[in-house]
Amino acid sequence: MRAGKPVRLNFRREETASCSDRVVFADFDKSAELPTGETVAVELLPKAPGEYGFSCPMGMFRGRLIVE
Ligand SMILES: [Cu+2]
C-alpha cells in the first residue's frame, strides 16, 4: 500500500463468534460490521507511511496494514 492512494480491503467472516462481528480501524476512525458469510469492503485513504492496526472492538483479533 502506498500513502495517498485509496485502498479497498475485503473482509469475509467465516465464523460466528460475536467477538468478530465488527472490525475497527482506530487510526482512521472507521469501523464496519461483518455479517458471517458476507464480503464487506472497507475503503481507507492512508495519508502517511506507517503501520496501522485494526482489530475487533475488544482488541483480541488483530491485524495491521503497512503503508509505504
Ligand atoms: Cu474481540
N, CA, C, O and the ligand as a Tripos MOL2 file, in Angstrom:
@<TRIPOS>MOLECULE
protein
  273   271    69     0     0
PROTEIN
NO_CHARGES

@<TRIPOS>ATOM
      1 N           0.8310   -1.1960    0.0000 N.3       1 MET1
      2 CA          0.0000    0.0000    0.0000 C.3       1 MET1
      3 C           0.8640    1.2430    0.0000 C.2       1 MET1
      4 O           1.9450    1.2720    0.5870 O.2       1 MET1
      5 N           0.3700    2.2600   -0.6640 N.am      2 ARG2
      6 CA          1.1480    3.4910   -0.7650 C.3       2 ARG2
      7 C           0.3800    4.6560   -0.1560 C.2       2 ARG2
      8 O          -0.8360    4.7710   -0.3060 O.2       2 ARG2
      9 N           1.1170    5.5100    0.5300 N.am      3 ALA3
     10 CA          0.4900    6.6900    1.1300 C.3       3 ALA3
     11 C          -0.1600    7.5370    0.0390 C.2       3 ALA3
     12 O           0.4020    7.7080   -1.0430 O.2       3 ALA3
     13 N          -1.3380    8.0590    0.3290 N.am      4 GLY4
     14 CA         -2.0330    8.9300   -0.6090 C.3       4 GLY4
     15 C          -2.8830    8.2020   -1.6340 C.2       4 GLY4
     16 O          -3.5880    8.8380   -2.4170 O.2       4 GLY4
     17 N          -2.8260    6.8690   -1.6390 N.am      5 LYS5
     18 CA         -3.6580    6.1040   -2.5760 C.3       5 LYS5
     19 C          -4.7530    5.3780   -1.8130 C.2       5 LYS5
     20 O          -4.4950    4.7490   -0.7870 O.2       5 LYS5
     21 N          -5.9760    5.4700   -2.3200 N.am      6 PRO6
     22 CA         -7.0660    4.7680   -1.6390 C.3       6 PRO6
     23 C          -6.8810    3.2560   -1.6900 C.2       6 PRO6
     24 O          -6.3460    2.7150   -2.6590 O.2       6 PRO6
     25 N          -7.3230    2.5910   -0.6480 N.am      7 VAL7
     26 CA         -7.1960    1.1410   -0.5230 C.3       7 VAL7
     27 C          -8.5680    0.5590   -0.2540 C.2       7 VAL7
     28 O          -9.3640    1.1380    0.4860 O.2       7 VAL7
     29 N          -8.8400   -0.5690   -0.8470 N.am      8 ARG8
     30 CA        -10.0660   -1.2870   -0.5020 C.3       8 ARG8
     31 C          -9.6810   -2.6690    0.0270 C.2       8 ARG8
     32 O          -8.9790   -3.4310   -0.6380 O.2       8 ARG8
     33 N         -10.1520   -2.9730    1.2330 N.am      9 LEU9
     34 CA         -9.9080   -4.2800    1.8420 C.3       9 LEU9
     35 C         -11.2210   -5.0320    1.8840 C.2       9 LEU9
     36 O         -12.2390   -4.4910    2.3150 O.2       9 LEU9
     37 N         -11.2030   -6.2580    1.4460 N.am     10 ASN10
     38 CA        -12.4000   -7.0900    1.5270 C.3      10 ASN10
     39 C         -12.2830   -8.0440    2.7010 C.2      10 ASN10
     40 O         -11.3370   -8.8270    2.7880 O.2      10 ASN10
     41 N         -13.2530   -7.9720    3.6010 N.am     11 PHE11
     42 CA        -13.2890   -8.8640    4.7610 C.3      11 PHE11
     43 C         -14.3850   -9.8820    4.5410 C.2      11 PHE11
     44 O         -15.4760   -9.5500    4.0780 O.2      11 PHE11
     45 N         -14.0870  -11.1270    4.8780 N.am     12 ARG12
     46 CA        -15.1090  -12.1650    4.8430 C.3      12 ARG12
     47 C         -15.0130  -12.9540    6.1390 C.2      12 ARG12
     48 O         -14.0330  -13.6550    6.3910 O.2      12 ARG12
     49 N         -16.0270  -12.8260    6.9360 N.am     13 ARG13
     50 CA        -16.0490  -13.5030    8.2280 C.3      13 ARG13
     51 C         -16.5840  -14.9080    8.0420 C.2      13 ARG13
     52 O         -17.6560  -15.1020    7.4690 O.2      13 ARG13
     53 N         -15.8390  -15.8850    8.5270 N.am     14 GLU14
     54 CA        -16.2220  -17.2720    8.2740 C.3      14 GLU14
     55 C         -16.5790  -18.0140    9.5440 C.2      14 GLU14
     56 O         -16.6210  -19.2440    9.5520 O.2      14 GLU14
     57 N         -16.8370  -17.2840   10.6160 N.am     15 GLU15
     58 CA        -17.3220  -17.9450   11.8320 C.3      15 GLU15
     59 C         -18.3290  -17.0220   12.5110 C.2      15 GLU15
     60 O         -18.6500  -15.9560   11.9870 O.2      15 GLU15
     61 N         -18.8250  -17.4320   13.6720 N.am     16 THR16
     62 CA        -19.9560  -16.7110   14.2570 C.3      16 THR16
     63 C         -19.6620  -16.1720   15.6570 C.2      16 THR16
     64 O         -20.5830  -15.7070   16.3290 O.2      16 THR16
     65 N         -18.4360  -16.2180   16.1090 N.am     17 ALA17
     66 CA        -18.1120  -15.6570   17.4250 C.3      17 ALA17
     67 C         -18.4790  -14.1700   17.4290 C.2      17 ALA17
     68 O         -18.1260  -13.4330   16.5070 O.2      17 ALA17
     69 N         -19.1950  -13.7350   18.4830 N.am     18 SER18
     70 CA        -19.6600  -12.3420   18.4760 C.3      18 SER18
     71 C         -18.4860  -11.3750   18.5250 C.2      18 SER18
     72 O         -18.5970  -10.2230   18.1040 O.2      18 SER18
     73 N         -17.3800  -11.8470   19.0330 N.am     19 CYS19
     74 CA        -16.1620  -11.0420   19.1020 C.3      19 CYS19
     75 C         -15.7880  -10.4480   17.7410 C.2      19 CYS19
     76 O         -15.2570   -9.3400   17.6650 O.2      19 CYS19
     77 N         -16.0660  -11.1810   16.6900 N.am     20 SER20
     78 CA        -15.5540  -10.7700   15.3830 C.3      20 SER20
     79 C         -16.6320  -10.1180   14.5230 C.2      20 SER20
     80 O         -16.4810  -10.0480   13.3040 O.2      20 SER20
     81 N         -17.7210   -9.6370   15.1360 N.am     21 ASP21
     82 CA        -18.7960   -9.0980   14.3020 C.3      21 ASP21
     83 C         -18.5150   -7.6810   13.8090 C.2      21 ASP21
     84 O         -19.3270   -7.1050   13.0840 O.2      21 ASP21
     85 N         -17.3800   -7.1210   14.1940 N.am     22 ARG22
     86 CA        -17.0520   -5.7700   13.7490 C.3      22 ARG22
     87 C         -15.5350   -5.6370   13.6520 C.2      22 ARG22
     88 O         -14.7940   -6.1660   14.4810 O.2      22 ARG22
     89 N         -15.0960   -4.9300   12.6380 N.am     23 VAL23
     90 CA        -13.6610   -4.6240   12.5290 C.3      23 VAL23
     91 C         -13.4940   -3.1220   12.7140 C.2      23 VAL23
     92 O         -14.2540   -2.3250   12.1640 O.2      23 VAL23
     93 N         -12.4950   -2.7550   13.4910 N.am     24 VAL24
     94 CA        -12.2770   -1.3500   13.8500 C.3      24 VAL24
     95 C         -10.9030   -0.8950   13.3640 C.2      24 VAL24
     96 O          -9.8810   -1.5250   13.6370 O.2      24 VAL24
     97 N         -10.9170    0.2120   12.6410 N.am     25 PHE25
     98 CA         -9.6740    0.8690   12.2160 C.3      25 PHE25
     99 C          -9.5650    2.1680   13.0050 C.2      25 PHE25
    100 O         -10.0090    3.2210   12.5500 O.2      25 PHE25
    101 N          -8.9700    2.0820   14.1900 N.am     26 ALA26
    102 CA         -8.9610    3.2300   15.0960 C.3      26 ALA26
    103 C          -8.2360    4.4300   14.4740 C.2      26 ALA26
    104 O          -8.6700    5.5700   14.6410 O.2      26 ALA26
    105 N          -7.1540    4.1810   13.7730 N.am     27 ASP27
    106 CA         -6.3810    5.2980   13.2030 C.3      27 ASP27
    107 C          -7.1700    6.0570   12.1420 C.2      27 ASP27
    108 O          -6.8920    7.2230   11.8630 O.2      27 ASP27
    109 N          -8.1470    5.3890   11.5620 N.am     28 PHE28
    110 CA         -8.9340    6.0210   10.5010 C.3      28 PHE28
    111 C         -10.3290    6.4250   10.9940 C.2      28 PHE28
    112 O         -11.1460    6.9390   10.2300 O.2      28 PHE28
    113 N         -10.5800    6.1840   12.2790 N.am     29 ASP29
    114 CA        -11.8830    6.4970   12.8470 C.3      29 ASP29
    115 C         -12.9990    5.8150   12.0530 C.2      29 ASP29
    116 O         -14.0140    6.4270   11.7210 O.2      29 ASP29
    117 N         -12.7820    4.5400   11.7610 N.am     30 LYS30
    118 CA        -13.6980    3.8200   10.8850 C.3      30 LYS30
    119 C         -13.9280    2.4120   11.4210 C.2      30 LYS30
    120 O         -13.0220    1.7910   11.9770 O.2      30 LYS30
    121 N         -15.1520    1.9200   11.2470 N.am     31 SER31
    122 CA        -15.3920    0.5230   11.5830 C.3      31 SER31
    123 C         -16.4700   -0.0180   10.6560 C.2      31 SER31
    124 O         -17.1960    0.7450   10.0190 O.2      31 SER31
    125 N         -16.5690   -1.3380   10.5870 N.am     32 ALA32
    126 CA        -17.5560   -1.9490    9.7090 C.3      32 ALA32
    127 C         -18.0960   -3.2070   10.3500 C.2      32 ALA32
    128 O         -17.3670   -3.9510   11.0070 O.2      32 ALA32
    129 N         -19.3790   -3.4370   10.1530 N.am     33 GLU33
    130 CA        -19.9830   -4.6800   10.6140 C.3      33 GLU33
    131 C         -19.6270   -5.7930    9.6520 C.2      33 GLU33
    132 O         -19.5440   -5.5790    8.4420 O.2      33 GLU33
    133 N         -19.4150   -6.9880   10.1950 N.am     34 LEU34
    134 CA        -19.0330   -8.1280    9.3710 C.3      34 LEU34
    135 C         -20.0180   -9.2770    9.5660 C.2      34 LEU34
    136 O         -19.7860  -10.1640   10.3880 O.2      34 LEU34
    137 N         -21.1090   -9.2620    8.8190 N.am     35 PRO35
    138 CA        -22.0390  -10.3960    8.9150 C.3      35 PRO35
    139 C         -21.3600  -11.6750    8.4200 C.2      35 PRO35
    140 O         -20.6370  -11.6550    7.4240 O.2      35 PRO35
    141 N         -21.5960  -12.7720    9.1150 N.am     36 THR36
    142 CA        -20.9770  -14.0370    8.7260 C.3      36 THR36
    143 C         -21.3230  -14.4000    7.2840 C.2      36 THR36
    144 O         -22.4820  -14.3320    6.8750 O.2      36 THR36
    145 N         -20.3090  -14.7840    6.5290 N.am     37 GLY37
    146 CA        -20.5190  -15.2680    5.1710 C.3      37 GLY37
    147 C         -20.6670  -14.1950    4.1160 C.2      37 GLY37
    148 O         -20.8580  -14.5120    2.9420 O.2      37 GLY37
    149 N         -20.5850  -12.9260    4.5040 N.am     38 GLU38
    150 CA        -20.6960  -11.8520    3.5090 C.3      38 GLU38
    151 C         -19.3490  -11.1650    3.3330 C.2      38 GLU38
    152 O         -18.5800  -11.0200    4.2830 O.2      38 GLU38
    153 N         -19.0830  -10.7500    2.1190 N.am     39 THR39
    154 CA        -17.8670   -9.9880    1.8780 C.3      39 THR39
    155 C         -18.1690   -8.5090    2.0770 C.2      39 THR39
    156 O         -19.0910   -7.9650    1.4700 O.2      39 THR39
    157 N         -17.3880   -7.8730    2.9250 N.am     40 VAL40
    158 CA        -17.5900   -6.4630    3.2430 C.3      40 VAL40
    159 C         -16.3370   -5.6880    2.8350 C.2      40 VAL40
    160 O         -15.2320   -6.0060    3.2760 O.2      40 VAL40
    161 N         -16.5140   -4.6860    2.0050 N.am     41 ALA41
    162 CA        -15.3800   -3.8750    1.5660 C.3      41 ALA41
    163 C         -15.2100   -2.6790    2.5010 C.2      41 ALA41
    164 O         -16.1820   -2.0040    2.8420 O.2      41 ALA41
    165 N         -13.9840   -2.4270    2.9050 N.am     42 VAL42
    166 CA        -13.6660   -1.2540    3.7200 C.3      42 VAL42
    167 C         -12.6830   -0.4010    2.9100 C.2      42 VAL42
    168 O         -11.6370   -0.8770    2.4690 O.2      42 VAL42
    169 N         -13.0480    0.8660    2.7280 N.am     43 GLU43
    170 CA        -12.1800    1.7470    1.9520 C.3      43 GLU43
    171 C         -11.4820    2.7360    2.8720 C.2      43 GLU43
    172 O         -12.0980    3.3520    3.7420 O.2      43 GLU43
    173 N         -10.1960    2.8670    2.6580 N.am     44 LEU44
    174 CA         -9.3700    3.7280    3.5080 C.3      44 LEU44
    175 C          -8.4690    4.5650    2.6250 C.2      44 LEU44
    176 O          -8.1520    4.1920    1.4960 O.2      44 LEU44
    177 N          -8.0610    5.7070    3.1630 N.am     45 LEU45
    178 CA         -7.0820    6.5260    2.4560 C.3      45 LEU45
    179 C          -5.9220    6.8270    3.4060 C.2      45 LEU45
    180 O          -5.9650    7.8050    4.1520 O.2      45 LEU45
    181 N          -4.8910    5.9870    3.3770 N.am     46 PRO46
    182 CA         -3.7470    6.2220    4.2580 C.3      46 PRO46
    183 C          -2.9440    7.4240    3.7610 C.2      46 PRO46
    184 O          -2.4320    7.4190    2.6420 O.2      46 PRO46
    185 N          -2.8410    8.4390    4.5930 N.am     47 LYS47
    186 CA         -2.2150    9.6810    4.1480 C.3      47 LYS47
    187 C          -0.7120    9.7090    4.3710 C.2      47 LYS47
    188 O           0.0050   10.4600    3.7100 O.2      47 LYS47
    189 N          -0.2390    8.8960    5.2930 N.am     48 ALA48
    190 CA          1.1870    8.9160    5.6020 C.3      48 ALA48
    191 C           1.7110    7.4930    5.7520 C.2      48 ALA48
    192 O           0.9700    6.5990    6.1610 O.2      48 ALA48
    193 N           2.9880    7.2770    5.4240 N.am     49 PRO49
    194 CA          3.5670    5.9510    5.6130 C.3      49 PRO49
    195 C           3.5440    5.5490    7.0860 C.2      49 PRO49
    196 O           3.5850    6.4000    7.9750 O.2      49 PRO49
    197 N           3.4780    4.2530    7.3270 N.am     50 GLY50
    198 CA          3.4980    3.7750    8.7000 C.3      50 GLY50
    199 C           2.7470    2.4720    8.8290 C.2      50 GLY50
    200 O           2.3440    1.8680    7.8350 O.2      50 GLY50
    201 N           2.5620    2.0390   10.0810 N.am     51 GLU51
    202 CA          1.8070    0.8270   10.3600 C.3      51 GLU51
    203 C           0.5000    1.2160   11.0210 C.2      51 GLU51
    204 O           0.4740    2.0150   11.9570 O.2      51 GLU51
    205 N          -0.5710    0.6490   10.5290 N.am     52 TYR52
    206 CA         -1.9030    0.9700   11.0390 C.3      52 TYR52
    207 C          -2.5630   -0.3300   11.4760 C.2      52 TYR52
    208 O          -2.7360   -1.2520   10.6790 O.2      52 TYR52
    209 N          -2.9250   -0.3870   12.7360 N.am     53 GLY53
    210 CA         -3.5440   -1.6020   13.2520 C.3      53 GLY53
    211 C          -5.0380   -1.6180   13.0090 C.2      53 GLY53
    212 O          -5.6750   -0.5720   12.8780 O.2      53 GLY53
    213 N          -5.5840   -2.8160   12.9500 N.am     54 PHE54
    214 CA         -7.0380   -2.9590   13.0040 C.3      54 PHE54
    215 C          -7.3540   -4.1500   13.8870 C.2      54 PHE54
    216 O          -6.5070   -5.0210   14.0840 O.2      54 PHE54
    217 N          -8.5630   -4.1950   14.4210 N.am     55 SER55
    218 CA         -8.8800   -5.2530   15.3740 C.3      55 SER55
    219 C         -10.3940   -5.3800   15.5290 C.2      55 SER55
    220 O         -11.1620   -4.5860   14.9870 O.2      55 SER55
    221 N         -10.7940   -6.3920   16.2750 N.am     56 CYS56
    222 CA        -12.1780   -6.4550   16.7250 C.3      56 CYS56
    223 C         -12.3550   -5.3800   17.8060 C.2      56 CYS56
    224 O         -11.3600   -4.8270   18.2740 O.2      56 CYS56
    225 N         -13.5920   -5.0690   18.2130 N.am     57 PRO57
    226 CA        -13.7940   -3.9890   19.1840 C.3      57 PRO57
    227 C         -13.0500   -4.2020   20.5030 C.2      57 PRO57
    228 O         -12.6960   -3.2270   21.1650 O.2      57 PRO57
    229 N         -12.8070   -5.4500   20.8970 N.am     58 MET58
    230 CA        -12.1150   -5.7020   22.1630 C.3      58 MET58
    231 C         -10.6180   -5.8620   21.9810 C.2      58 MET58
    232 O          -9.8940   -6.0520   22.9590 O.2      58 MET58
    233 N         -10.1470   -5.7880   20.7600 N.am     59 GLY59
    234 CA         -8.7060   -5.8730   20.5190 C.3      59 GLY59
    235 C          -8.1360   -7.2720   20.5860 C.2      59 GLY59
    236 O          -6.9340   -7.4440   20.7880 O.2      59 GLY59
    237 N          -8.9970   -8.2910   20.4180 N.am     60 MET60
    238 CA         -8.4830   -9.6660   20.5070 C.3      60 MET60
    239 C          -8.0040  -10.1730   19.1530 C.2      60 MET60
    240 O          -6.9200  -10.7460   19.0500 O.2      60 MET60
    241 N          -8.8030   -9.9640   18.1250 N.am     61 PHE61
    242 CA         -8.3210  -10.2800   16.7680 C.3      61 PHE61
    243 C          -7.6170   -9.0440   16.2410 C.2      61 PHE61
    244 O          -8.1480   -7.9370   16.3320 O.2      61 PHE61
    245 N          -6.4420   -9.2210   15.6980 N.am     62 ARG62
    246 CA         -5.6730   -8.0570   15.2720 C.3      62 ARG62
    247 C          -5.0080   -8.2870   13.9230 C.2      62 ARG62
    248 O          -4.7010   -9.4140   13.5330 O.2      62 ARG62
    249 N          -4.8000   -7.1900   13.2360 N.am     63 GLY63
    250 CA         -4.0090   -7.2190   12.0210 C.3      63 GLY63
    251 C          -3.4060   -5.8560   11.8440 C.2      63 GLY63
    252 O          -3.6890   -4.9460   12.6230 O.2      63 GLY63
    253 N          -2.5750   -5.6920   10.8270 N.am     64 ARG64
    254 CA         -2.0420   -4.3660   10.5850 C.3      64 ARG64
    255 C          -1.7780   -4.1550    9.1030 C.2      64 ARG64
    256 O          -1.5190   -5.0940    8.3510 O.2      64 ARG64
    257 N          -1.8530   -2.9160    8.7190 N.am     65 LEU65
    258 CA         -1.5580   -2.5100    7.3570 C.3      65 LEU65
    259 C          -0.1990   -1.8280    7.3670 C.2      65 LEU65
    260 O           0.1020   -1.0250    8.2500 O.2      65 LEU65
    261 N           0.6050   -2.1560    6.3860 N.am     66 ILE66
    262 CA          1.8830   -1.4700    6.2370 C.3      66 ILE66
    263 C           1.7500   -0.5400    5.0310 C.2      66 ILE66
    264 O           1.4830   -0.9820    3.9140 O.2      66 ILE66
    265 N           1.9370    0.7320    5.2760 N.am     67 VAL67
    266 CA          1.8150    1.7430    4.2110 C.3      67 VAL67
    267 C           3.2060    2.3170    3.9390 C.2      67 VAL67
    268 O           3.9120    2.7400    4.8540 O.2      67 VAL67
    269 N           3.5780    2.3180    2.6630 N.am     68 GLU68
    270 CA          4.9190    2.8120    2.3070 C.3      68 GLU68
    271 C           4.8540    4.1670    1.6530 C.2      68 GLU68
    272 O           5.8890    4.7280    1.2920 O.2      68 GLU68
    273 CU        -12.8850   -9.3540   20.3300 Cu       69 CU69
@<TRIPOS>BOND
     1     1     2 1
     2     2     3 1
     3     3     4 2
     4     3     5 am
     5     5     6 1
     6     6     7 1
     7     7     8 2
     8     7     9 am
     9     9    10 1
    10    10    11 1
    11    11    12 2
    12    11    13 am
    13    13    14 1
    14    14    15 1
    15    15    16 2
    16    15    17 am
    17    17    18 1
    18    18    19 1
    19    19    20 2
    20    19    21 am
    21    21    22 1
    22    22    23 1
    23    23    24 2
    24    23    25 am
    25    25    26 1
    26    26    27 1
    27    27    28 2
    28    27    29 am
    29    29    30 1
    30    30    31 1
    31    31    32 2
    32    31    33 am
    33    33    34 1
    34    34    35 1
    35    35    36 2
    36    35    37 am
    37    37    38 1
    38    38    39 1
    39    39    40 2
    40    39    41 am
    41    41    42 1
    42    42    43 1
    43    43    44 2
    44    43    45 am
    45    45    46 1
    46    46    47 1
    47    47    48 2
    48    47    49 am
    49    49    50 1
    50    50    51 1
    51    51    52 2
    52    51    53 am
    53    53    54 1
    54    54    55 1
    55    55    56 2
    56    55    57 am
    57    57    58 1
    58    58    59 1
    59    59    60 2
    60    59    61 am
    61    61    62 1
    62    62    63 1
    63    63    64 2
    64    63    65 am
    65    65    66 1
    66    66    67 1
    67    67    68 2
    68    67    69 am
    69    69    70 1
    70    70    71 1
    71    71    72 2
    72    71    73 am
    73    73    74 1
    74    74    75 1
    75    75    76 2
    76    75    77 am
    77    77    78 1
    78    78    79 1
    79    79    80 2
    80    79    81 am
    81    81    82 1
    82    82    83 1
    83    83    84 2
    84    83    85 am
    85    85    86 1
    86    86    87 1
    87    87    88 2
    88    87    89 am
    89    89    90 1
    90    90    91 1
    91    91    92 2
    92    91    93 am
    93    93    94 1
    94    94    95 1
    95    95    96 2
    96    95    97 am
    97    97    98 1
    98    98    99 1
    99    99   100 2
   100    99   101 am
   101   101   102 1
   102   102   103 1
   103   103   104 2
   104   103   105 am
   105   105   106 1
   106   106   107 1
   107   107   108 2
   108   107   109 am
   109   109   110 1
   110   110   111 1
   111   111   112 2
   112   111   113 am
   113   113   114 1
   114   114   115 1
   115   115   116 2
   116   115   117 am
   117   117   118 1
   118   118   119 1
   119   119   120 2
   120   119   121 am
   121   121   122 1
   122   122   123 1
   123   123   124 2
   124   123   125 am
   125   125   126 1
   126   126   127 1
   127   127   128 2
   128   127   129 am
   129   129   130 1
   130   130   131 1
   131   131   132 2
   132   131   133 am
   133   133   134 1
   134   134   135 1
   135   135   136 2
   136   135   137 am
   137   137   138 1
   138   138   139 1
   139   139   140 2
   140   139   141 am
   141   141   142 1
   142   142   143 1
   143   143   144 2
   144   143   145 am
   145   145   146 1
   146   146   147 1
   147   147   148 2
   148   147   149 am
   149   149   150 1
   150   150   151 1
   151   151   152 2
   152   151   153 am
   153   153   154 1
   154   154   155 1
   155   155   156 2
   156   155   157 am
   157   157   158 1
   158   158   159 1
   159   159   160 2
   160   159   161 am
   161   161   162 1
   162   162   163 1
   163   163   164 2
   164   163   165 am
   165   165   166 1
   166   166   167 1
   167   167   168 2
   168   167   169 am
   169   169   170 1
   170   170   171 1
   171   171   172 2
   172   171   173 am
   173   173   174 1
   174   174   175 1
   175   175   176 2
   176   175   177 am
   177   177   178 1
   178   178   179 1
   179   179   180 2
   180   179   181 am
   181   181   182 1
   182   182   183 1
   183   183   184 2
   184   183   185 am
   185   185   186 1
   186   186   187 1
   187   187   188 2
   188   187   189 am
   189   189   190 1
   190   190   191 1
   191   191   192 2
   192   191   193 am
   193   193   194 1
   194   194   195 1
   195   195   196 2
   196   195   197 am
   197   197   198 1
   198   198   199 1
   199   199   200 2
   200   199   201 am
   201   201   202 1
   202   202   203 1
   203   203   204 2
   204   203   205 am
   205   205   206 1
   206   206   207 1
   207   207   208 2
   208   207   209 am
   209   209   210 1
   210   210   211 1
   211   211   212 2
   212   211   213 am
   213   213   214 1
   214   214   215 1
   215   215   216 2
   216   215   217 am
   217   217   218 1
   218   218   219 1
   219   219   220 2
   220   219   221 am
   221   221   222 1
   222   222   223 1
   223   223   224 2
   224   223   225 am
   225   225   226 1
   226   226   227 1
   227   227   228 2
   228   227   229 am
   229   229   230 1
   230   230   231 1
   231   231   232 2
   232   231   233 am
   233   233   234 1
   234   234   235 1
   235   235   236 2
   236   235   237 am
   237   237   238 1
   238   238   239 1
   239   239   240 2
   240   239   241 am
   241   241   242 1
   242   242   243 1
   243   243   244 2
   244   243   245 am
   245   245   246 1
   246   246   247 1
   247   247   248 2
   248   247   249 am
   249   249   250 1
   250   250   251 1
   251   251   252 2
   252   251   253 am
   253   253   254 1
   254   254   255 1
   255   255   256 2
   256   255   257 am
   257   257   258 1
   258   258   259 1
   259   259   260 2
   260   259   261 am
   261   261   262 1
   262   262   263 1
   263   263   264 2
   264   263   265 am
   265   265   266 1
   266   266   267 1
   267   267   268 2
   268   267   269 am
   269   269   270 1
   270   270   271 1
   271   271   272 2
@<TRIPOS>SUBSTRUCTURE
     1 MET1         2 RESIDUE 1 A MET
     2 ARG2         6 RESIDUE 1 A ARG
     3 ALA3        10 RESIDUE 1 A ALA
     4 GLY4        14 RESIDUE 1 A GLY
     5 LYS5        18 RESIDUE 1 A LYS
     6 PRO6        22 RESIDUE 1 A PRO
     7 VAL7        26 RESIDUE 1 A VAL
     8 ARG8        30 RESIDUE 1 A ARG
     9 LEU9        34 RESIDUE 1 A LEU
    10 ASN10       38 RESIDUE 1 A ASN
    11 PHE11       42 RESIDUE 1 A PHE
    12 ARG12       46 RESIDUE 1 A ARG
    13 ARG13       50 RESIDUE 1 A ARG
    14 GLU14       54 RESIDUE 1 A GLU
    15 GLU15       58 RESIDUE 1 A GLU
    16 THR16       62 RESIDUE 1 A THR
    17 ALA17       66 RESIDUE 1 A ALA
    18 SER18       70 RESIDUE 1 A SER
    19 CYS19       74 RESIDUE 1 A CYS
    20 SER20       78 RESIDUE 1 A SER
    21 ASP21       82 RESIDUE 1 A ASP
    22 ARG22       86 RESIDUE 1 A ARG
    23 VAL23       90 RESIDUE 1 A VAL
    24 VAL24       94 RESIDUE 1 A VAL
    25 PHE25       98 RESIDUE 1 A PHE
    26 ALA26      102 RESIDUE 1 A ALA
    27 ASP27      106 RESIDUE 1 A ASP
    28 PHE28      110 RESIDUE 1 A PHE
    29 ASP29      114 RESIDUE 1 A ASP
    30 LYS30      118 RESIDUE 1 A LYS
    31 SER31      122 RESIDUE 1 A SER
    32 ALA32      126 RESIDUE 1 A ALA
    33 GLU33      130 RESIDUE 1 A GLU
    34 LEU34      134 RESIDUE 1 A LEU
    35 PRO35      138 RESIDUE 1 A PRO
    36 THR36      142 RESIDUE 1 A THR
    37 GLY37      146 RESIDUE 1 A GLY
    38 GLU38      150 RESIDUE 1 A GLU
    39 THR39      154 RESIDUE 1 A THR
    40 VAL40      158 RESIDUE 1 A VAL
    41 ALA41      162 RESIDUE 1 A ALA
    42 VAL42      166 RESIDUE 1 A VAL
    43 GLU43      170 RESIDUE 1 A GLU
    44 LEU44      174 RESIDUE 1 A LEU
    45 LEU45      178 RESIDUE 1 A LEU
    46 PRO46      182 RESIDUE 1 A PRO
    47 LYS47      186 RESIDUE 1 A LYS
    48 ALA48      190 RESIDUE 1 A ALA
    49 PRO49      194 RESIDUE 1 A PRO
    50 GLY50      198 RESIDUE 1 A GLY
    51 GLU51      202 RESIDUE 1 A GLU
    52 TYR52      206 RESIDUE 1 A TYR
    53 GLY53      210 RESIDUE 1 A GLY
    54 PHE54      214 RESIDUE 1 A PHE
    55 SER55      218 RESIDUE 1 A SER
    56 CYS56      222 RESIDUE 1 A CYS
    57 PRO57      226 RESIDUE 1 A PRO
    58 MET58      230 RESIDUE 1 A MET
    59 GLY59      234 RESIDUE 1 A GLY
    60 MET60      238 RESIDUE 1 A MET
    61 PHE61      242 RESIDUE 1 A PHE
    62 ARG62      246 RESIDUE 1 A ARG
    63 GLY63      250 RESIDUE 1 A GLY
    64 ARG64      254 RESIDUE 1 A ARG
    65 LEU65      258 RESIDUE 1 A LEU
    66 ILE66      262 RESIDUE 1 A ILE
    67 VAL67      266 RESIDUE 1 A VAL
    68 GLU68      270 RESIDUE 1 A GLU
    69 CU69       273 GROUP 0 **** ****
